[in-house]
Amino acid sequence: MNKLQTLSAPIGRVLLSLIFIVSGFSKIGGYAATQGYMEAMGVPGFMLPLVILLELFGGIAILIGFQARLVALLFVGFNIVSAILFHNFLADASEMNNFMKNIAMAGGFLLIFAHGAGAYSIDNRNTTKMSS
């Protein structure tokens, strides 16, 4: 494996995880508004703590490559369900964009599920080797 291939996994994990870590903190800061939005979309507000936990701790787990396959599978489901529940107004270009963003992220997480966390991860801490 060359250096570029070795570095692509941790960079990919950073890029995929950041949106969830930031979003989790944002939901804490705007808890009541987020809960109200969820309820307006037909999702029980009592689920918000679970969403925050998944976004924060799941995002961090992906970032550091801890239990990445399991967490990635959770994020596949989360992204598909979120796309369907919150961004299904496909006649609206902005919602279509958000829908497709969630579907694309699910695809990225499927790759992590299929191939693992990759280099520089807790899951692979004993196998990471940099080669030329």
C-alpha positions as CSV (number, residue, x, y, z in Angstrom):
1,M,0.0,0.0,0.0
2,N,1.5,3.4,-0.9
3,K,1.4,6.5,1.3
4,L,-1.5,8.1,-0.4
5,Q,-3.6,5.0,0.0
6,T,-2.6,4.7,3.6
7,L,-3.5,8.3,4.4
8,S,-6.8,8.2,2.5
9,A,-8.6,6.1,5.2
10,P,-7.9,8.5,8.2
11,I,-8.6,11.6,6.0
12,G,-11.9,10.0,4.9
13,R,-12.8,9.2,8.5
14,V,-12.2,12.8,9.5
15,L,-14.3,14.1,6.6
16,L,-17.2,11.7,7.3
17,S,-17.1,12.2,11.1
18,L,-16.9,16.0,11.3
19,I,-20.5,16.7,10.2
20,F,-21.8,14.4,12.9
21,I,-19.6,15.7,15.7
22,V,-20.5,19.3,14.9
23,S,-24.2,18.4,14.5
24,G,-24.3,16.6,17.8
25,F,-22.9,19.7,19.7
26,S,-25.3,21.9,17.7
27,K,-28.3,19.8,18.8
28,I,-27.2,20.1,22.4
29,G,-27.0,23.9,22.1
30,G,-30.4,24.1,20.3
31,Y,-32.1,21.2,22.1
32,A,-35.6,22.6,22.3
33,A,-35.6,23.8,18.7
34,T,-34.3,20.5,17.5
35,Q,-36.8,18.5,19.5
36,G,-39.6,20.7,18.2
37,Y,-38.4,20.1,14.6
38,M,-38.2,16.4,15.1
39,E,-41.7,16.3,16.5
40,A,-43.1,18.5,13.7
41,M,-41.6,15.8,11.3
42,G,-43.4,13.0,13.1
43,V,-40.3,11.8,15.1
44,P,-40.8,11.5,18.9
45,G,-38.8,14.2,20.7
46,F,-37.7,11.7,23.3
47,M,-35.4,10.2,20.7
48,L,-33.2,13.3,20.6
49,P,-30.7,12.1,23.3
50,L,-30.2,8.9,21.2
51,V,-29.5,11.0,18.1
52,I,-27.0,13.2,20.0
53,L,-25.2,10.2,21.4
54,L,-24.9,8.6,18.0
55,E,-23.8,11.7,16.4
56,L,-21.2,12.6,19.1
57,F,-19.9,9.3,20.2
58,G,-20.4,7.6,16.8
59,G,-18.7,10.5,15.1
60,I,-15.8,10.3,17.5
61,A,-15.6,6.5,17.0
62,I,-15.4,6.9,13.3
63,L,-12.8,9.6,13.6
64,I,-10.5,7.5,15.7
65,G,-11.4,4.2,14.0
66,F,-12.9,2.5,17.0
67,Q,-15.5,-0.3,16.3
68,A,-15.7,1.4,12.9
69,R,-17.6,-1.3,11.1
70,L,-20.3,-1.5,13.7
71,V,-20.6,2.3,14.0
72,A,-20.5,2.7,10.2
73,L,-23.4,0.3,9.9
74,L,-25.4,2.3,12.4
75,F,-24.6,5.5,10.4
76,V,-25.8,3.8,7.2
77,G,-29.2,3.3,8.7
78,F,-29.2,6.7,10.4
79,N,-28.5,8.5,7.2
80,I,-31.0,6.6,5.1
81,V,-33.8,7.1,7.7
82,S,-32.8,10.7,8.1
83,A,-33.0,11.3,4.4
84,I,-36.4,9.7,4.2
85,L,-37.9,11.4,7.3
86,F,-36.4,14.9,7.0
87,H,-35.5,15.5,3.4
88,N,-38.1,13.8,1.3
89,F,-39.5,17.0,-0.3
90,L,-37.7,16.2,-3.5
91,A,-39.4,18.9,-5.5
92,D,-37.4,21.4,-3.4
93,A,-33.8,21.6,-4.8
94,S,-32.4,22.3,-1.3
95,E,-34.1,19.3,0.2
96,M,-33.1,17.1,-2.8
97,N,-29.5,18.2,-2.2
98,N,-29.8,17.2,1.5
99,F,-31.5,14.0,0.6
100,M,-28.6,13.1,-1.8
101,K,-26.0,14.2,0.8
102,N,-27.4,11.7,3.3
103,I,-27.5,9.0,0.7
104,A,-23.9,9.7,-0.3
105,M,-22.8,9.6,3.3
106,A,-24.5,6.3,3.7
107,G,-22.4,5.1,0.8
108,G,-19.2,6.3,2.4
109,F,-20.2,4.5,5.6
110,L,-20.9,1.3,3.6
111,L,-17.3,1.5,2.4
112,I,-16.1,1.6,6.0
113,F,-18.3,-1.3,6.9
114,A,-17.0,-3.3,4.0
115,H,-13.3,-2.4,4.3
116,G,-12.8,-1.5,8.0
117,A,-11.3,1.7,9.5
118,G,-8.1,1.5,7.6
119,A,-4.7,2.9,8.7
120,Y,-4.2,5.0,11.8
121,S,-7.2,3.6,13.6
122,I,-7.7,2.0,16.9
123,D,-9.2,-1.0,15.1
124,N,-5.9,-1.5,13.1
125,R,-3.4,-0.1,15.6
126,N,-1.2,-3.2,15.3
127,T,-1.3,-3.5,11.5
128,T,-0.7,0.1,10.3
129,K,2.5,0.3,8.2
130,M,3.6,3.2,6.1
131,S,5.3,2.0,2.9
132,S,6.6,3.9,-0.1
